Amino acid sequence: MEEIAAANGDFKATFEKQQEIIADWIVSQKAFRELAYEFGEKLGLSQDQVREMVPEKKKAVLNNETKYNNNINFVLECNDIRKEEVEKMRTKHC
């Protein structure tokens, strides 16, 4: 992808924007994980216990069953994510 970006200016701009989005997403995920551990600790949960809760939360997101509207349908409406990728995740996690 970097080779294509070097040869094609339009692709390069799109590629760089996607890389920025991915980097921001990774940092956000790490921040939310840190926050989850902090709240878990306040509730008397270990990091392992918090991690064990993640698969059920993934299922809730993928099945549009979250308490605070963190559903995949909202993600599909607001972001450039392919519905095919969501179906692959549902197959894997649900």
N, C-alpha and C positions, 0 to 999 in steps of 0.2 A: 504494500500500500504506500509506503514511503517513496518507493521508486516511481510509482504512478504520480504521486503528488509532486515530485520533483519535475516531472515532464509536463504536467497539466495544471496550469494556474487555477482554473475553476475547481478542479478536483482537490487541489491543495487547500484552498480556502475551506471547502466543505470538510475535508479530512481533519484539518486543524481544529475546526469548530467541534467536530465529533470527539476528538481527543480531549478537548477542554471539558466537554460535557461528561465524558467518562471519568476524567480526573476528579471533577467536582463530585460526581456520584460516589466514587471510592472514598473520598474524604468524608462525605456525608454519612456513608455507611459506617465508617470507623467511629465517627462522632456519636451516632445513634447507638452503636454497640457499647461504647464507653458509658453513655448515659444509661443504657439498660443495665449494665453491670453495677453502676452506682445505685440505681433504684433497687435492683435486686439485693444488693448488700444491705440497704436500709430495711428491706423486708426479711432479712435473714437468709437469703438464698446465695448459694455459691455461684461462681461463674459457670460451672458445669450444669447446674440446675437451670440457669437462665438459657444456656445453649440448648438444653433439651427441650425447651419450650418453642424454639424457632420453627421446627417442621409444622407444628399445628398452626402457627401464625402464618406461615407461607400458604398452607391450605386455605386458611380463612381469606387471605388476600386474593388468591387465585379463584376462589368460589364466591367472591363478592359478599363475604359474611363478616366483615370487620366491624367493630364497635364504633370506631371513629372515622369511618368512611375512607379508609386507606385501601380501597378496593381496586382491583386491576382494571375495571371498566373506566375508572377515573384516569388511570395512567394511559389507557388506550386513547381516550379523548384528548388528552393534553400533551402527549409526547409522540415522538416518532418511533414507536415500537410496533413491530409486525404482529398481527394477530396469530400468525403461524407459530411464532416463538412462544406466545402465551399458551397455546394449545400443547406445545411440547413440554412446557413447564408443568401444566396441569397433569399430563400423562405421567411425568416423572414424580411429582409430589403428591398427587391426590389419589 
